[in-house]
Amino acid sequence: MFASVALMFIVLLAWDYIRQGTLIVAARYFHHKDYDKAERTLMEIFNPQWLSKNRRGYYEFLMGGVCLQKQDFEDAEKHYEIAAQYPLRSVNDHVAALVHVANISIRQGNFEKADAYLQLTEKHQDNINAKMKDVIARLRQELKKHKR
């Protein structure tokens, strides 16, 4: 009896670890701008696809930020695109993922993609902070310069 309860507890603990991963620790490193430790901690996650839906988006968002810090824009763009498909902590985080993809797309000369991602931010205009609205406005201005 005790052995089966202990085994069940171990299985539940292992399952929770697989579904939650080391994301909280990685987030702490990321927010303290220790991107190397954040990346190493994120890499400990065995299979990101197995993370819970609420955690997967945050994993991709953090990994996108790490790639951005390393100036690996291609991978950063990929991770932010995936992050935007999942629920994130807030509307601001969701819009930030969209804005990062738009910004990278502008820098890479993919103006149509940038415009499409900026259009996706429009439905959230009432729920984002002023700083994010300012970033979106600056990206729109940048996009207008390149469309001429």
C-alpha positions in Angstrom: 0.0 0.0 0.0 2.7 2.5 1.0 4.9 1.5 -1.9 2.0 2.1 -4.4 1.3 5.6 -2.9 5.0 6.5 -3.0 5.2 5.3 -6.6 2.1 7.3 -7.5 3.6 10.4 -5.8 6.9 10.0 -7.7 5.0 9.6 -11.0 3.0 12.7 -10.4 6.1 14.6 -9.4 7.9 13.5 -12.6 4.8 14.3 -14.7 4.6 17.8 -13.1 8.3 18.4 -13.8 7.8 17.4 -17.5 4.8 19.7 -17.8 6.3 22.6 -15.9 10.0 22.2 -16.4 12.6 24.6 -15.1 10.7 27.6 -16.5 10.4 29.5 -13.2 14.1 29.3 -12.5 14.9 30.4 -16.1 12.5 33.3 -15.9 14.2 34.5 -12.7 17.6 34.4 -14.5 16.1 36.1 -17.5 14.6 39.0 -15.5 17.9 39.5 -13.8 19.5 39.7 -17.2 21.6 36.6 -16.7 20.9 35.3 -20.2 23.5 32.5 -20.2 22.0 30.9 -17.1 18.5 31.4 -18.4 19.4 29.7 -21.7 21.1 26.8 -19.9 18.1 26.4 -17.6 15.7 26.5 -20.6 17.8 23.9 -22.3 17.2 21.5 -19.4 13.6 21.2 -20.5 13.6 17.8 -22.1 10.9 18.5 -24.7 9.2 21.9 -24.9 6.2 20.4 -26.7 5.4 18.5 -23.6 5.0 21.7 -21.5 1.5 22.6 -20.5 -0.2 25.1 -22.9 0.2 27.9 -20.4 3.9 27.2 -20.0 4.8 26.6 -23.6 4.1 30.2 -24.7 6.2 31.5 -21.8 9.1 29.1 -22.7 9.1 30.3 -26.3 8.9 34.0 -25.2 11.9 33.5 -22.9 13.8 31.6 -25.5 13.1 34.3 -28.0 14.5 36.9 -25.6 17.6 34.8 -25.1 18.1 34.5 -28.9 17.5 38.2 -29.3 20.2 39.0 -26.7 22.6 36.7 -28.7 21.6 38.5 -31.9 20.3 35.3 -33.3 17.4 37.0 -35.0 16.3 34.0 -37.1 15.7 31.8 -34.0 14.3 34.7 -32.0 11.7 35.3 -34.7 10.8 31.7 -34.7 10.4 31.5 -30.9 8.3 34.7 -30.8 6.1 33.5 -33.6 5.4 30.3 -31.6 5.0 32.3 -28.3 2.3 34.4 -29.9 0.2 31.3 -30.6 -0.1 30.4 -26.9 -1.5 32.2 -23.9 1.1 34.4 -22.2 1.1 36.1 -18.8 -0.6 39.2 -20.0 -1.9 40.9 -23.2 1.2 43.1 -23.1 3.4 40.0 -23.3 1.4 38.7 -26.2 1.6 42.0 -28.0 5.4 42.1 -27.2 5.9 38.8 -29.0 4.0 40.1 -32.0 6.0 43.4 -31.9 9.3 41.5 -31.7 8.4 39.5 -34.8 7.4 42.7 -36.6 10.7 44.4 -35.6 12.9 41.6 -36.7 10.9 41.4 -40.0 11.5 45.1 -40.7 15.2 44.6 -40.0 15.3 41.7 -42.4 13.5 43.6 -45.1 10.3 41.5 -44.9 7.9 44.5 -44.7 4.7 42.6 -45.6 5.2 40.2 -42.7 6.0 43.1 -40.4 2.8 44.9 -41.5 0.8 41.7 -40.9 2.1 41.3 -37.3 1.6 44.9 -36.5 -2.0 44.5 -37.7 -2.4 41.7 -35.3 -1.6 44.1 -32.4 -4.6 46.4 -33.3 -7.2 44.3 -31.6 -5.3 44.6 -28.3 -4.9 48.5 -28.4 -7.3 49.1 -25.5 -5.5 46.6 -23.3 -1.8 47.5 -23.6 0.3 50.0 -21.8 1.5 53.3 -23.2 5.0 52.1 -23.7 3.9 49.3 -25.9 1.7 51.7 -27.9 4.7 53.9 -28.4 6.8 51.0 -29.6 4.1 50.0 -32.1 3.8 53.6 -33.3 7.6 53.8 -33.9 7.5 50.5 -35.8 4.7 51.8 -38.0 6.7 54.9 -38.7 9.7 52.8 -39.6 7.6 50.6 -41.8 6.2 53.7 -43.6 9.8 54.8 -44.4 10.6 51.5 -46.1 7.3 51.3 -48.0 8.0 54.5 -49.9 
